[in-house]
Amino acid sequence: MSDARAPRPPAVKDLFNGVGYLLRGLGWAAQHPAQWLFGLIPALIVLAVYAAALVALAYDLDGVSSWVTPFADGWPDAARTTARTVAGIAVFGAALFLAVITFTAVTLLVGDPFYEAIAVRVEDSQGGAPPDPDVPLLVQLGRAVKDALILGVVALLFAVVFFACGFLPVVGQTVVPVVAACVSGYFLTGELTSVALERRGLRRRERFALLRRNRPLAVGFGAAVFVVFLIPLGAVLAMPGAVAGGTLLARERLADGERPDAVPVAGH
């Protein structure tokens, strides 16, 4: 009989540690209600746009399902209905996946001054934040737009893959959603840690190199964020806490000691 008290493998432990960083971030936001309300503003703006797009898609889902399944036009009624129902679920699921994975990037882009301020407050509460990077504002915005576009393209490619896999019997309705949550979680972590890591001079490739070296931790944190974001209004209400959690994760597990020329942080 195996020992129930045996230590979990490091990868499993890091998965749970990642979830813990989201809980810590939500706890920080709960303790700083003014910062939480401050962080809701850009999230509400982006949510309104995304919700309108998803409602429009849902309203015309029958037409979209027919458009993506022209091969079923001549099928018997039962088979055609089944194929288009599955197609509708896959289309809306892919759109929802794309919305969740790009919501953070777009919200961070729209609300950059808001979330930069929250990240600094989080770091100050933990001992001190690094100084502002010596990079012109326009350059920072250009990099942010470029990163958001790249993430959008990658998310679209994954959405197409998950859309196609959604047609697989059983697997498409069980395994694929779990894989989608893990993949989207990984990229969400990349976005939510970007503010703190960019302050330390780390560009997109360097940030994702850190995430690859800490993949279970990144997936645990991001998948938890993904699940919370699927809850109605969860993406808005939890966004400030997710930014706080990403800042703590970047500060404590990703940035320190990973780079010889990393900017030292007060209190470390």
Short mmCIF file of the C-alpha atoms (twelve columns), coordinates in Angstrom:
data_MODEL
# 
_entry.id   MODEL 
# 
loop_
_atom_site.group_PDB 
_atom_site.id 
_atom_site.type_symbol 
_atom_site.label_atom_id 
_atom_site.label_alt_id 
_atom_site.label_comp_id 
_atom_site.label_asym_id 
_atom_site.label_seq_id 
_atom_site.Cartn_x 
_atom_site.Cartn_y 
_atom_site.Cartn_z 
_atom_site.pdbx_PDB_model_num 
ATOM 1   C CA . MET A 1   0.000   0.000  0.000   1 
ATOM 2   C CA . SER A 2   1.403   3.389  -0.984  1 
ATOM 3   C CA . ASP A 3   2.113   5.977  1.685   1 
ATOM 4   C CA . ALA A 4   -0.565  8.671  1.432   1 
ATOM 5   C CA . ARG A 5   1.858   11.098 3.058   1 
ATOM 6   C CA . ALA A 6   4.507   10.609 0.355   1 
ATOM 7   C CA . PRO A 7   5.618   13.951 -1.140  1 
ATOM 8   C CA . ARG A 8   4.007   14.941 -4.407  1 
ATOM 9   C CA . PRO A 9   6.251   15.131 -7.501  1 
ATOM 10  C CA . PRO A 10  7.681   18.642 -8.016  1 
ATOM 11  C CA . ALA A 11  5.562   19.185 -11.148 1 
ATOM 12  C CA . VAL A 12  2.336   18.414 -9.280  1 
ATOM 13  C CA . LYS A 13  3.463   20.556 -6.352  1 
ATOM 14  C CA . ASP A 14  4.171   23.452 -8.708  1 
ATOM 15  C CA . LEU A 15  0.726   23.101 -10.269 1 
ATOM 16  C CA . PHE A 16  -0.827  23.667 -6.845  1 
ATOM 17  C CA . ASN A 17  1.677   26.431 -6.066  1 
ATOM 18  C CA . GLY A 18  0.520   28.188 -9.244  1 
ATOM 19  C CA . VAL A 19  -3.092  28.044 -8.073  1 
ATOM 20  C CA . GLY A 20  -1.908  29.417 -4.740  1 
ATOM 21  C CA . TYR A 21  -0.493  32.521 -6.420  1 
ATOM 22  C CA . LEU A 22  -3.915  33.323 -7.858  1 
ATOM 23  C CA . LEU A 23  -5.465  32.934 -4.414  1 
ATOM 24  C CA . ARG A 24  -2.804  35.217 -2.942  1 
ATOM 25  C CA . GLY A 25  -3.446  37.792 -5.647  1 
ATOM 26  C CA . LEU A 26  -7.184  37.718 -5.035  1 
ATOM 27  C CA . GLY A 27  -6.497  38.060 -1.319  1 
ATOM 28  C CA . TRP A 28  -4.279  41.092 -1.942  1 
ATOM 29  C CA . ALA A 29  -7.003  42.727 -4.039  1 
ATOM 30  C CA . ALA A 30  -9.571  42.028 -1.317  1 
ATOM 31  C CA . GLN A 31  -7.317  43.778 1.209   1 
ATOM 32  C CA . HIS A 32  -6.920  46.802 -1.103  1 
ATOM 33  C CA . PRO A 33  -10.469 47.567 -2.310  1 
ATOM 34  C CA . ALA A 34  -9.504  50.930 -3.811  1 
ATOM 35  C CA . GLN A 35  -6.956  49.217 -6.070  1 
ATOM 36  C CA . TRP A 36  -9.504  46.527 -6.929  1 
ATOM 37  C CA . LEU A 37  -12.080 49.118 -8.027  1 
ATOM 38  C CA . PHE A 38  -9.363  50.984 -9.923  1 
ATOM 39  C CA . GLY A 39  -8.509  47.821 -11.866 1 
ATOM 40  C CA . LEU A 40  -12.115 47.119 -12.834 1 
ATOM 41  C CA . ILE A 41  -12.371 50.090 -15.202 1 
ATOM 42  C CA . PRO A 42  -10.425 48.770 -18.244 1 
ATOM 43  C CA . ALA A 43  -11.741 45.235 -17.692 1 
ATOM 44  C CA . LEU A 44  -15.346 46.493 -17.863 1 
ATOM 45  C CA . ILE A 45  -14.646 48.359 -21.106 1 
ATOM 46  C CA . VAL A 46  -13.113 45.333 -22.806 1 
ATOM 47  C CA . LEU A 47  -15.786 43.005 -21.425 1 
ATOM 48  C CA . ALA A 48  -18.542 45.111 -22.997 1 
ATOM 49  C CA . VAL A 49  -16.910 44.793 -26.429 1 
ATOM 50  C CA . TYR A 50  -16.249 41.053 -26.095 1 
ATOM 51  C CA . ALA A 51  -19.734 40.335 -24.740 1 
ATOM 52  C CA . ALA A 52  -21.332 42.145 -27.680 1 
ATOM 53  C CA . ALA A 53  -19.279 40.067 -30.125 1 
ATOM 54  C CA . LEU A 54  -20.124 36.760 -28.404 1 
ATOM 55  C CA . VAL A 55  -23.825 37.629 -28.206 1 
ATOM 56  C CA . ALA A 56  -23.817 38.453 -31.923 1 
ATOM 57  C CA . LEU A 57  -22.159 35.101 -32.647 1 
ATOM 58  C CA . ALA A 58  -24.664 33.214 -30.475 1 
ATOM 59  C CA . TYR A 59  -27.567 34.984 -32.199 1 
ATOM 60  C CA . ASP A 60  -26.402 33.799 -35.621 1 
ATOM 61  C CA . LEU A 61  -24.871 30.491 -34.523 1 
ATOM 62  C CA . ASP A 62  -27.229 28.436 -36.707 1 
ATOM 63  C CA . GLY A 63  -26.117 30.330 -39.781 1 
ATOM 64  C CA . VAL A 64  -22.447 30.037 -38.863 1 
ATOM 65  C CA . SER A 65  -22.838 26.295 -38.213 1 
ATOM 66  C CA . SER A 66  -24.433 25.835 -41.639 1 
ATOM 67  C CA . TRP A 67  -21.657 27.867 -43.246 1 
ATOM 68  C CA . VAL A 68  -18.867 25.708 -41.772 1 
ATOM 69  C CA . THR A 69  -20.634 22.409 -42.623 1 
ATOM 70  C CA . PRO A 70  -21.655 22.733 -46.298 1 
ATOM 71  C CA . PHE A 71  -20.811 19.046 -46.735 1 
ATOM 72  C CA . ALA A 72  -23.841 18.149 -44.602 1 
ATOM 73  C CA . ASP A 73  -26.412 19.851 -46.856 1 
ATOM 74  C CA . GLY A 74  -27.453 16.597 -48.500 1 
ATOM 75  C CA . TRP A 75  -27.414 14.450 -45.360 1 
ATOM 76  C CA . PRO A 76  -30.558 13.057 -43.699 1 
ATOM 77  C CA . ASP A 77  -32.174 15.498 -41.248 1 
ATOM 78  C CA . ALA A 78  -30.956 13.730 -38.094 1 
ATOM 79  C CA . ALA A 79  -27.350 13.467 -39.271 1 
ATOM 80  C CA . ARG A 80  -27.321 17.060 -40.563 1 
ATOM 81  C CA . THR A 81  -28.764 18.387 -37.301 1 
ATOM 82  C CA . THR A 82  -26.206 16.437 -35.254 1 
ATOM 83  C CA . ALA A 83  -23.286 17.634 -37.380 1 
ATOM 84  C CA . ARG A 84  -24.367 21.255 -37.167 1 
ATOM 85  C CA . THR A 85  -25.042 21.055 -33.438 1 
ATOM 86  C CA . VAL A 86  -21.517 19.740 -32.887 1 
ATOM 87  C CA . ALA A 87  -20.191 22.432 -35.240 1 
ATOM 88  C CA . GLY A 88  -22.068 25.121 -33.323 1 
ATOM 89  C CA . ILE A 89  -20.641 23.940 -30.019 1 
ATOM 90  C CA . ALA A 90  -17.146 23.807 -31.518 1 
ATOM 91  C CA . VAL A 91  -17.443 27.263 -33.119 1 
ATOM 92  C CA . PHE A 92  -18.720 28.925 -29.954 1 
ATOM 93  C CA . GLY A 93  -16.183 27.020 -27.833 1 
ATOM 94  C CA . ALA A 94  -13.339 28.165 -30.106 1 
ATOM 95  C CA . ALA A 95  -14.633 31.755 -29.967 1 
ATOM 96  C CA . LEU A 96  -14.858 31.575 -26.175 1 
ATOM 97  C CA . PHE A 97  -11.322 30.144 -25.978 1 
ATOM 98  C CA . LEU A 98  -10.061 32.950 -28.229 1 
ATOM 99  C CA . ALA A 99  -11.914 35.546 -26.160 1 
ATOM 100 C CA . VAL A 100 -10.545 34.276 -22.845 1 
ATOM 101 C CA . ILE A 101 -6.961  33.980 -24.039 1 
ATOM 102 C CA . THR A 102 -6.945  37.436 -25.685 1 
ATOM 103 C CA . PHE A 103 -9.075  39.208 -23.049 1 
ATOM 104 C CA . THR A 104 -6.120  39.586 -20.707 1 
ATOM 105 C CA . ALA A 105 -3.780  40.849 -23.427 1 
ATOM 106 C CA . VAL A 106 -6.306  43.397 -24.694 1 
ATOM 107 C CA . THR A 107 -7.295  44.480 -21.175 1 
ATOM 108 C CA . LEU A 108 -3.654  44.911 -20.167 1 
ATOM 109 C CA . LEU A 109 -3.071  46.921 -23.344 1 
ATOM 110 C CA . VAL A 110 -6.106  49.161 -22.783 1 
ATOM 111 C CA . GLY A 111 -5.486  49.485 -19.050 1 
ATOM 112 C CA . ASP A 112 -1.693  49.594 -19.023 1 
ATOM 113 C CA . PRO A 113 -1.459  52.611 -16.650 1 
ATOM 114 C CA . PHE A 114 -4.022  50.995 -14.310 1 
ATOM 115 C CA . TYR A 115 -2.299  47.636 -14.038 1 
ATOM 116 C CA . GLU A 116 1.186   49.136 -13.970 1 
ATOM 117 C CA . ALA A 117 0.093   51.062 -10.873 1 
ATOM 118 C CA . ILE A 118 -1.407  47.956 -9.275  1 
ATOM 119 C CA . ALA A 119 1.746   45.928 -9.959  1 
ATOM 120 C CA . VAL A 120 3.890   48.647 -8.346  1 
ATOM 121 C CA . ARG A 121 1.613   48.724 -5.293  1 
ATOM 122 C CA . VAL A 122 1.886   44.932 -4.980  1 
ATOM 123 C CA . GLU A 123 5.671   45.077 -5.146  1 
ATOM 124 C CA . ASP A 124 5.821   47.963 -2.697  1 
ATOM 125 C CA . SER A 125 3.771   45.897 -0.253  1 
ATOM 126 C CA . GLN A 126 6.351   43.114 -0.566  1 
ATOM 127 C CA . GLY A 127 9.447   45.234 -0.031  1 
ATOM 128 C CA . GLY A 128 9.851   47.484 -3.060  1 
ATOM 129 C CA . ALA A 129 9.457   47.685 -6.834  1 
ATOM 130 C CA . PRO A 130 12.227  48.038 -9.411  1 
ATOM 131 C CA . PRO A 131 12.584  51.500 -10.980 1 
ATOM 132 C CA . ASP A 132 10.695  52.323 -14.161 1 
ATOM 133 C CA . PRO A 133 12.472  50.919 -17.235 1 
ATOM 134 C CA . ASP A 134 14.453  53.508 -19.174 1 
ATOM 135 C CA . VAL A 135 12.333  53.028 -22.298 1 
ATOM 136 C CA . PRO A 136 10.261  55.758 -24.026 1 
ATOM 137 C CA . LEU A 137 6.514   55.430 -23.562 1 
ATOM 138 C CA . LEU A 138 5.857   55.078 -27.302 1 
ATOM 139 C CA . VAL A 139 8.347   52.219 -27.502 1 
ATOM 140 C CA . GLN A 140 6.651   50.486 -24.583 1 
ATOM 141 C CA . LEU A 141 3.237   50.882 -26.245 1 
ATOM 142 C CA . GLY A 142 4.599   49.614 -29.546 1 
ATOM 143 C CA . ARG A 143 6.009   46.520 -27.868 1 
ATOM 144 C CA . ALA A 144 2.718   45.946 -26.041 1 
ATOM 145 C CA . VAL A 145 0.720   46.149 -29.283 1 
ATOM 146 C CA . LYS A 146 3.165   43.832 -31.048 1 
ATOM 147 C CA . ASP A 147 3.016   41.286 -28.211 1 
ATOM 148 C CA . ALA A 148 -0.800  41.435 -28.161 1 
ATOM 149 C CA . LEU A 149 -0.955  40.834 -31.934 1 
ATOM 150 C CA . ILE A 150 1.455   37.906 -31.729 1 
ATOM 151 C CA . LEU A 151 -0.539  36.391 -28.880 1 
ATOM 152 C CA . GLY A 152 -3.743  36.887 -30.883 1 
ATOM 153 C CA . VAL A 153 -2.325  35.034 -33.877 1 
ATOM 154 C CA . VAL A 154 -1.080  32.169 -31.700 1 
ATOM 155 C CA . ALA A 155 -4.443  32.010 -29.925 1 
ATOM 156 C CA . LEU A 156 -6.254  31.921 -33.272 1 
ATOM 157 C CA . LEU A 157 -4.103  29.012 -34.450 1 
ATOM 158 C CA . PHE A 158 -4.817  27.064 -31.273 1 
ATOM 159 C CA . ALA A 159 -8.521  27.930 -31.555 1 
ATOM 160 C CA . VAL A 160 -8.587  26.417 -35.065 1 
ATOM 161 C CA . VAL A 161 -6.892  23.251 -33.782 1 
ATOM 162 C CA . PHE A 162 -9.283  22.928 -30.841 1 
ATOM 163 C CA . PHE A 163 -12.225 23.634 -33.151 1 
ATOM 164 C CA . ALA A 164 -11.196 20.736 -35.399 1 
ATOM 165 C CA . CYS A 165 -10.542 18.442 -32.424 1 
ATOM 166 C CA . GLY A 166 -13.970 19.297 -31.040 1 
ATOM 167 C CA . PHE A 167 -15.500 17.041 -33.718 1 
ATOM 168 C CA . LEU A 168 -13.752 13.967 -32.287 1 
ATOM 169 C CA . PRO A 169 -16.254 11.730 -30.487 1 
ATOM 170 C CA . VAL A 170 -15.956 11.797 -26.672 1 
ATOM 171 C CA . VAL A 171 -12.392 13.181 -26.767 1 
ATOM 172 C CA . GLY A 172 -13.608 16.438 -28.283 1 
ATOM 173 C CA . GLN A 173 -15.978 17.009 -25.381 1 
ATOM 174 C CA . THR A 174 -13.722 15.794 -22.541 1 
ATOM 175 C CA . VAL A 175 -9.976  15.859 -23.195 1 
ATOM 176 C CA . VAL A 176 -9.918  18.823 -25.581 1 
ATOM 177 C CA . PRO A 177 -11.475 21.336 -23.117 1 
ATOM 178 C CA . VAL A 178 -8.917  20.337 -20.463 1 
ATOM 179 C CA . VAL A 179 -6.030  20.759 -22.907 1 
ATOM 180 C CA . ALA A 180 -7.496  24.088 -24.035 1 
ATOM 181 C CA . ALA A 181 -7.619  25.293 -20.422 1 
ATOM 182 C CA . CYS A 182 -3.962  24.321 -19.864 1 
ATOM 183 C CA . VAL A 183 -2.760  25.931 -23.103 1 
ATOM 184 C CA . SER A 184 -4.723  29.119 -22.551 1 
ATOM 185 C CA . GLY A 185 -3.559  29.175 -18.932 1 
ATOM 186 C CA . TYR A 186 0.069   29.058 -20.014 1 
ATOM 187 C CA . PHE A 187 -0.386  32.107 -22.249 1 
ATOM 188 C CA . LEU A 188 -2.480  33.914 -19.634 1 
ATOM 189 C CA . THR A 189 0.426   33.553 -17.220 1 
ATOM 190 C CA . GLY A 190 2.695   35.083 -19.838 1 
ATOM 191 C CA . GLU A 191 0.430   38.114 -20.022 1 
ATOM 192 C CA . LEU A 192 -0.221  38.503 -16.310 1 
ATOM 193 C CA . THR A 193 3.471   38.353 -15.408 1 
ATOM 194 C CA . SER A 194 4.513   40.671 -18.237 1 
ATOM 195 C CA . VAL A 195 4.171   43.924 -16.275 1 
ATOM 196 C CA . ALA A 196 6.498   42.830 -13.471 1 
ATOM 197 C CA . LEU A 197 8.982   41.131 -15.789 1 
ATOM 198 C CA . GLU A 198 9.155   44.041 -18.234 1 
ATOM 199 C CA . ARG A 199 10.077  46.317 -15.329 1 
ATOM 200 C CA . ARG A 200 13.073  44.029 -14.896 1 
ATOM 201 C CA . GLY A 201 14.106  44.458 -18.525 1 
ATOM 202 C CA . LEU A 202 12.806  41.121 -19.802 1 
ATOM 203 C CA . ARG A 203 11.330  41.066 -23.312 1 
ATOM 204 C CA . ARG A 204 8.704   38.656 -24.620 1 
ATOM 205 C CA . ARG A 205 11.117  35.877 -25.674 1 
ATOM 206 C CA . GLU A 206 12.952  36.033 -22.360 1 
ATOM 207 C CA . ARG A 207 9.664   36.000 -20.435 1 
ATOM 208 C CA . PHE A 208 8.407   32.905 -22.208 1 
ATOM 209 C CA . ALA A 209 11.804  31.238 -21.769 1 
ATOM 210 C CA . LEU A 210 11.248  31.638 -18.014 1 
ATOM 211 C CA . LEU A 211 7.770   30.188 -18.328 1 
ATOM 212 C CA . ARG A 212 9.071   27.155 -20.225 1 
ATOM 213 C CA . ARG A 213 11.523  26.483 -17.408 1 
ATOM 214 C CA . ASN A 214 8.662   26.759 -14.911 1 
ATOM 215 C CA . ARG A 215 5.877   25.234 -17.023 1 
ATOM 216 C CA . PRO A 216 3.892   23.412 -14.271 1 
ATOM 217 C CA . LEU A 217 3.882   26.572 -12.152 1 
ATOM 218 C CA . ALA A 218 2.774   28.678 -15.121 1 
ATOM 219 C CA . VAL A 219 0.049   26.220 -16.144 1 
ATOM 220 C CA . GLY A 220 -1.255  25.907 -12.579 1 
ATOM 221 C CA . PHE A 221 -1.586  29.663 -12.168 1 
ATOM 222 C CA . GLY A 222 -2.944  30.323 -15.651 1 
ATOM 223 C CA . ALA A 223 -5.397  27.407 -15.728 1 
ATOM 224 C CA . ALA A 224 -6.855  28.614 -12.422 1 
ATOM 225 C CA . VAL A 225 -7.222  32.094 -13.934 1 
ATOM 226 C CA . PHE A 226 -8.836  30.559 -17.033 1 
ATOM 227 C CA . VAL A 227 -11.438 28.724 -14.944 1 
ATOM 228 C CA . VAL A 228 -12.234 31.867 -12.920 1 
ATOM 229 C CA . PHE A 229 -12.524 33.887 -16.141 1 
ATOM 230 C CA . LEU A 230 -15.154 31.437 -17.429 1 
ATOM 231 C CA . ILE A 231 -17.437 32.345 -14.519 1 
ATOM 232 C CA . PRO A 232 -19.885 35.097 -15.520 1 
ATOM 233 C CA . LEU A 233 -18.190 38.440 -14.745 1 
ATOM 234 C CA . GLY A 234 -15.229 36.491 -13.355 1 
ATOM 235 C CA . ALA A 235 -12.841 38.012 -15.889 1 
ATOM 236 C CA . VAL A 236 -13.764 41.513 -14.741 1 
ATOM 237 C CA . LEU A 237 -13.994 40.970 -10.998 1 
ATOM 238 C CA . ALA A 238 -10.856 38.834 -10.791 1 
ATOM 239 C CA . MET A 239 -8.658  40.814 -13.198 1 
ATOM 240 C CA . PRO A 240 -7.030  43.067 -10.548 1 
ATOM 241 C CA . GLY A 241 -6.375  40.025 -8.340  1 
ATOM 242 C CA . ALA A 242 -4.979  38.088 -11.308 1 
ATOM 243 C CA . VAL A 243 -2.568  40.948 -12.039 1 
ATOM 244 C CA . ALA A 244 -1.563  40.988 -8.365  1 
ATOM 245 C CA . GLY A 245 -1.043  37.223 -8.385  1 
ATOM 246 C CA . GLY A 246 0.984   37.407 -11.596 1 
ATOM 247 C CA . THR A 247 3.155   40.112 -10.048 1 
ATOM 248 C CA . LEU A 248 3.819   37.984 -6.956  1 
ATOM 249 C CA . LEU A 249 4.582   34.970 -9.150  1 
ATOM 250 C CA . ALA A 250 6.993   36.954 -11.309 1 
ATOM 251 C CA . ARG A 251 8.694   38.546 -8.308  1 
ATOM 252 C CA . GLU A 252 9.114   35.427 -6.192  1 
ATOM 253 C CA . ARG A 253 9.540   32.563 -8.660  1 
ATOM 254 C CA . LEU A 254 10.449  33.831 -12.123 1 
ATOM 255 C CA . ALA A 255 12.603  36.944 -11.981 1 
ATOM 256 C CA . ASP A 256 14.895  36.573 -8.992  1 
ATOM 257 C CA . GLY A 257 18.153  34.863 -9.802  1 
ATOM 258 C CA . GLU A 258 17.185  33.994 -13.369 1 
ATOM 259 C CA . ARG A 259 19.227  36.707 -15.007 1 
ATOM 260 C CA . PRO A 260 22.660  38.044 -14.010 1 
ATOM 261 C CA . ASP A 261 21.815  41.638 -14.965 1 
ATOM 262 C CA . ALA A 262 18.350  41.600 -13.404 1 
ATOM 263 C CA . VAL A 263 17.442  44.814 -11.646 1 
ATOM 264 C CA . PRO A 264 17.810  44.371 -7.880  1 
ATOM 265 C CA . VAL A 265 14.658  44.834 -5.836  1 
ATOM 266 C CA . ALA A 266 14.596  46.638 -2.532  1 
ATOM 267 C CA . GLY A 267 14.123  44.289 0.368   1 
ATOM 268 C CA . HIS A 268 15.820  41.319 -1.371  1 
# 
